[in-house]
Amino acid sequence: MRAALDMADAGLKVYLIEQTPCLGGRVAQLGYMFPQHDCVLCRGTPDHGYGCTRPSISPAYIQHNQHPNIEIFTSTRVVDIAGQA
């Protein structure tokens, strides 16, 4: 996702295709991250951390949803690609 933001910031149109209903993959399914036990999605911001019970998303997820050059497709599979760049 970091690469998608970097390309979008460079002016390229980015299409994020995710087969599951939400972004984040396996990391988004984890509760806490070793070694500090930071909340995986909020990365241990001052009001979060070990024992964080509030659902939150990382700033990168929010940026993806707001960036004009990024289009997200969830629950989607690529079956064919045609054309040229």
N, CA and C atoms as an extended XYZ file, in Angstrom:
255
Properties=species:S:1:pos:R:3:atomname:S:1:resname:S:1:resid:I:1 pbc="F F F"
N         0.815       -1.181        0.000 N   MET     1
C         0.000        0.000        0.000 CA  MET     1
C         0.868        1.256        0.000 C   MET     1
N         2.025        1.156        0.614 N   ARG     2
C         2.949        2.295        0.587 CA  ARG     2
C         3.345        2.592       -0.857 C   ARG     2
N         3.585        1.566       -1.645 N   ALA     3
C         3.960        1.757       -3.050 CA  ALA     3
C         2.823        2.420       -3.819 C   ALA     3
N         1.593        2.038       -3.530 N   ALA     4
C         0.441        2.643       -4.201 CA  ALA     4
C         0.369        4.133       -3.904 C   ALA     4
N         0.582        4.513       -2.651 N   LEU     5
C         0.572        5.933       -2.295 CA  LEU     5
C         1.707        6.691       -2.963 C   LEU     5
N         2.886        6.086       -3.002 N   ASP     6
C         4.030        6.746       -3.639 CA  ASP     6
C         3.782        6.963       -5.127 C   ASP     6
N         3.242        5.961       -5.806 N   MET     7
C         2.954        6.105       -7.243 CA  MET     7
C         1.859        7.140       -7.474 C   MET     7
N         0.828        7.131       -6.639 N   ALA     8
C        -0.253        8.104       -6.780 CA  ALA     8
C         0.261        9.520       -6.541 C   ALA     8
N         1.137        9.679       -5.557 N   ASP     9
C         1.729       10.996       -5.296 CA  ASP     9
C         2.591       11.465       -6.463 C   ASP     9
N         3.139       10.522       -7.233 N   ALA    10
C         3.956       10.861       -8.403 CA  ALA    10
C         3.091       11.180       -9.622 C   ALA    10
N         1.765       11.113       -9.459 N   GLY    11
C         0.865       11.470      -10.543 CA  GLY    11
C         0.322       10.307      -11.347 C   GLY    11
N         0.649        9.094      -10.974 N   LEU    12
C         0.158        7.920      -11.694 CA  LEU    12
C        -1.205        7.497      -11.161 C   LEU    12
N        -2.043        6.959      -12.032 N   LYS    13
C        -3.332        6.404      -11.628 CA  LYS    13
C        -3.082        4.996      -11.102 C   LYS    13
N        -3.578        4.698       -9.902 N   VAL    14
C        -3.340        3.409       -9.256 CA  VAL    14
C        -4.669        2.706       -9.025 C   VAL    14
N        -4.699        1.430       -9.367 N   TYR    15
C        -5.866        0.594       -9.104 CA  TYR    15
C        -5.445       -0.487       -8.120 C   TYR    15
N        -6.011       -0.461       -6.922 N   LEU    16
C        -5.727       -1.493       -5.928 CA  LEU    16
C        -6.802       -2.565       -6.038 C   LEU    16
N        -6.389       -3.778       -6.325 N   ILE    17
C        -7.307       -4.906       -6.456 CA  ILE    17
C        -7.085       -5.823       -5.262 C   ILE    17
N        -8.134       -6.076       -4.489 N   GLU    18
C        -8.044       -6.952       -3.321 CA  GLU    18
C        -9.122       -8.019       -3.421 C   GLU    18
N        -8.718       -9.267       -3.301 N   GLN    19
C        -9.655      -10.381       -3.424 CA  GLN    19
C       -10.594      -10.474       -2.216 C   GLN    19
N       -10.125      -10.046       -1.053 N   THR    20
C       -10.953      -10.110        0.149 CA  THR    20
C       -11.784       -8.830        0.282 C   THR    20
N       -12.738       -8.812        1.213 N   PRO    21
C       -13.594       -7.631        1.356 CA  PRO    21
C       -12.912       -6.390        1.928 C   PRO    21
N       -11.702       -6.534        2.489 N   CYS    22
C       -11.048       -5.357        3.067 CA  CYS    22
C        -9.552       -5.380        2.796 C   CYS    22
N        -8.953       -4.210        2.848 N   LEU    23
C        -7.515       -4.074        2.637 CA  LEU    23
C        -6.745       -4.496        3.881 C   LEU    23
N        -5.484       -4.794        3.708 N   GLY    24
C        -4.621       -5.043        4.849 CA  GLY    24
C        -4.037       -6.429        4.929 C   GLY    24
N        -4.657       -7.392        4.268 N   GLY    25
C        -4.125       -8.750        4.283 CA  GLY    25
C        -4.034       -9.347        5.669 C   GLY    25
N        -3.048      -10.196        5.870 N   ARG    26
C        -2.877      -10.909        7.143 CA  ARG    26
C        -2.572       -9.949        8.294 C   ARG    26
N        -1.820       -8.896        8.040 N   VAL    27
C        -1.465       -7.957        9.111 CA  VAL    27
C        -2.710       -7.322        9.723 C   VAL    27
N        -3.708       -7.019        8.902 N   ALA    28
C        -4.932       -6.403        9.417 CA  ALA    28
C        -5.710       -7.349       10.324 C   ALA    28
N        -5.429       -8.648       10.252 N   GLN    29
C        -6.129       -9.627       11.086 CA  GLN    29
C        -5.443       -9.837       12.433 C   GLN    29
N        -4.248       -9.313       12.585 N   LEU    30
C        -3.514       -9.477       13.836 CA  LEU    30
C        -3.995       -8.465       14.866 C   LEU    30
N        -3.871       -8.815       16.110 N   GLY    31
C        -4.288       -7.888       17.154 CA  GLY    31
C        -3.194       -6.918       17.549 C   GLY    31
N        -1.993       -7.447       17.815 N   TYR    32
C        -0.892       -6.612       18.278 CA  TYR    32
C         0.394       -7.037       17.603 C   TYR    32
N         1.353       -6.135       17.566 N   MET    33
C         2.590       -6.386       16.855 CA  MET    33
C         3.769       -6.421       17.829 C   MET    33
N         4.600       -7.418       17.699 N   PHE    34
C         5.800       -7.582       18.509 CA  PHE    34
C         6.838       -6.543       18.076 C   PHE    34
N         7.681       -5.978       18.879 N   PRO    35
C         7.924       -6.312       20.281 CA  PRO    35
C         7.203       -5.395       21.267 C   PRO    35
N         6.651       -4.275       20.826 N   GLN    36
C         6.029       -3.352       21.778 CA  GLN    36
C         4.562       -3.639       22.029 C   GLN    36
N         3.997       -4.610       21.354 N   HIS    37
C         2.569       -4.916       21.468 CA  HIS    37
C         1.721       -3.720       21.049 C   HIS    37
N         2.210       -2.975       20.066 N   ASP    38
C         1.423       -1.862       19.542 CA  ASP    38
C         0.202       -2.410       18.832 C   ASP    38
N        -0.868       -1.652       18.895 N   CYS    39
C        -2.045       -1.993       18.111 CA  CYS    39
C        -1.591       -2.002       16.654 C   CYS    39
N        -1.820       -3.076       15.935 N   VAL    40
C        -1.276       -3.224       14.584 CA  VAL    40
C        -1.724       -2.105       13.653 C   VAL    40
N        -2.996       -1.752       13.701 N   LEU    41
C        -3.500       -0.801       12.721 CA  LEU    41
C        -3.244        0.652       13.095 C   LEU    41
N        -3.141        0.958       14.375 N   CYS    42
C        -2.902        2.359       14.733 CA  CYS    42
C        -1.438        2.609       15.065 C   CYS    42
N        -0.635        1.562       15.081 N   ARG    43
C         0.811        1.662       15.283 CA  ARG    43
C         1.192        2.333       16.600 C   ARG    43
N         0.357        2.158       17.612 N   GLY    44
C         0.721        2.645       18.936 CA  GLY    44
C         0.795        4.151       19.048 C   GLY    44
N        -0.149        4.854       18.462 N   THR    45
C        -0.197        6.304       18.621 CA  THR    45
C        -0.425        6.615       20.098 C   THR    45
N        -0.232        7.862       20.544 N   PRO    46
C        -0.319        8.167       21.966 CA  PRO    46
C        -1.610        7.692       22.639 C   PRO    46
N        -2.733        7.716       21.936 N   ASP    47
C        -3.985        7.292       22.566 CA  ASP    47
C        -4.306        5.821       22.302 C   ASP    47
N        -3.352        5.085       21.779 N   HIS    48
C        -3.542        3.654       21.523 CA  HIS    48
C        -2.330        2.886       22.012 C   HIS    48
N        -2.349        1.624       21.799 N   GLY    49
C        -1.224        0.784       22.176 CA  GLY    49
C        -1.720       -0.524       22.737 C   GLY    49
N        -0.991       -1.089       23.649 N   TYR    50
C        -1.351       -2.383       24.218 CA  TYR    50
C        -2.733       -2.306       24.865 C   TYR    50
N        -3.586       -3.243       24.519 N   GLY    51
C        -4.932       -3.265       25.074 CA  GLY    51
C        -5.910       -2.351       24.362 C   GLY    51
N        -5.524       -1.781       23.255 N   CYS    52
C        -6.403       -0.894       22.489 CA  CYS    52
C        -7.675       -1.656       22.110 C   CYS    52
N        -8.820       -1.156       22.499 N   THR    53
C       -10.085       -1.829       22.188 CA  THR    53
C       -10.861       -1.107       21.099 C   THR    53
N       -10.463        0.088       20.791 N   ARG    54
C       -11.194        0.869       19.796 CA  ARG    54
C       -10.743        0.460       18.402 C   ARG    54
N       -11.679        0.149       17.501 N   PRO    55
C       -11.260       -0.174       16.138 CA  PRO    55
C       -10.709        1.081       15.473 C   PRO    55
N        -9.574        0.944       14.862 N   SER    56
C        -8.977        2.098       14.192 CA  SER    56
C        -8.229        1.625       12.966 C   SER    56
N        -7.964        2.534       12.073 N   ILE    57
C        -7.232        2.191       10.865 CA  ILE    57
C        -6.025        3.093       10.753 C   ILE    57
N        -5.015        2.612       10.068 N   SER    58
C        -3.789        3.390        9.952 CA  SER    58
C        -4.006        4.602        9.050 C   SER    58
N        -3.170        5.621        9.197 N   PRO    59
C        -3.269        6.782        8.306 CA  PRO    59
C        -3.144        6.402        6.834 C   PRO    59
N        -2.373        5.351        6.528 N   ALA    60
C        -2.226        4.934        5.131 CA  ALA    60
C        -3.561        4.474        4.555 C   ALA    60
N        -4.364        3.754        5.325 N   TYR    61
C        -5.676        3.326        4.839 CA  TYR    61
C        -6.549        4.537        4.541 C   TYR    61
N        -6.513        5.505        5.428 N   ILE    62
C        -7.314        6.712        5.228 CA  ILE    62
C        -6.838        7.450        3.985 C   ILE    62
N        -5.522        7.557        3.808 N   GLN    63
C        -4.976        8.229        2.628 CA  GLN    63
C        -5.419        7.532        1.347 C   GLN    63
N        -5.435        6.197        1.346 N   HIS    64
C        -5.865        5.473        0.151 CA  HIS    64
C        -7.287        5.859       -0.224 C   HIS    64
N        -8.161        5.944        0.763 N   ASN    65
C        -9.556        6.247        0.490 CA  ASN    65
C        -9.773        7.687        0.061 C   ASN    65
N        -8.821        8.562        0.322 N   GLN    66
C        -8.990        9.966       -0.012 CA  GLN    66
C        -8.169       10.409       -1.216 C   GLN    66
N        -7.230        9.603       -1.662 N   HIS    67
C        -6.333       10.027       -2.741 CA  HIS    67
C        -7.063        9.969       -4.083 C   HIS    67
N        -7.056       11.066       -4.840 N   PRO    68
C        -7.778       11.086       -6.119 CA  PRO    68
C        -7.186       10.156       -7.179 C   PRO    68
N        -5.928        9.756       -7.042 N   ASN    69
C        -5.303        8.881       -8.040 CA  ASN    69
C        -5.373        7.403       -7.681 C   ASN    69
N        -6.047        7.064       -6.589 N   ILE    70
C        -6.148        5.660       -6.188 CA  ILE    70
C        -7.603        5.221       -6.216 C   ILE    70
N        -7.842        4.142       -6.934 N   GLU    71
C        -9.171        3.536       -6.961 CA  GLU    71
C        -9.051        2.133       -6.376 C   GLU    71
N        -9.897        1.836       -5.397 N   ILE    72
C        -9.825        0.561       -4.682 CA  ILE    72
C       -10.977       -0.339       -5.106 C   ILE    72
N       -10.638       -1.585       -5.408 N   PHE    73
C       -11.633       -2.602       -5.735 CA  PHE    73
C       -11.466       -3.750       -4.748 C   PHE    73
N       -12.423       -3.925       -3.838 N   THR    74
C       -12.357       -5.044       -2.907 CA  THR    74
C       -13.283       -6.156       -3.391 C   THR    74
N       -13.079       -7.354       -2.870 N   SER    75
C       -13.838       -8.540       -3.288 CA  SER    75
C       -13.779       -8.686       -4.805 C   SER    75
N       -12.597       -8.497       -5.364 N   THR    76
C       -12.407       -8.459       -6.813 CA  THR    76
C       -11.241       -9.348       -7.216 C   THR    76
N       -11.362       -9.928       -8.395 N   ARG    77
C       -10.297      -10.755       -8.954 CA  ARG    77
C       -10.042      -10.320      -10.385 C   ARG    77
N        -8.788      -10.229      -10.774 N   VAL    78
C        -8.428       -9.898      -12.152 CA  VAL    78
C        -8.524      -11.179      -12.973 C   VAL    78
N        -9.318      -11.140      -14.050 N   VAL    79
C        -9.446      -12.326      -14.898 CA  VAL    79
C        -8.795      -12.130      -16.257 C   VAL    79
N        -8.575      -10.866      -16.664 N   ASP    80
C        -7.947      -10.619      -17.959 CA  ASP    80
C        -7.409       -9.194      -17.981 C   ASP    80
N        -6.311       -9.022      -18.667 N   ILE    81
C        -5.727       -7.697      -18.863 CA  ILE    81
C        -5.438       -7.548      -20.347 C   ILE    81
N        -5.850       -6.425      -20.917 N   ALA    82
C        -5.614       -6.179      -22.335 CA  ALA    82
C        -5.124       -4.747      -22.513 C   ALA    82
N        -4.479       -4.485      -23.629 N   GLY    83
C        -4.011       -3.138      -23.925 CA  GLY    83
C        -2.530       -2.987      -23.680 C   GLY    83
N        -2.087       -1.748      -23.702 N   GLN    84
C        -0.674       -1.476      -23.477 CA  GLN    84
C        -0.523       -0.199      -22.672 C   GLN    84
N         0.609       -0.062      -22.030 N   ALA    85
C         0.846        1.116      -21.187 CA  ALA    85
C         1.460        2.227      -22.008 C   ALA    85
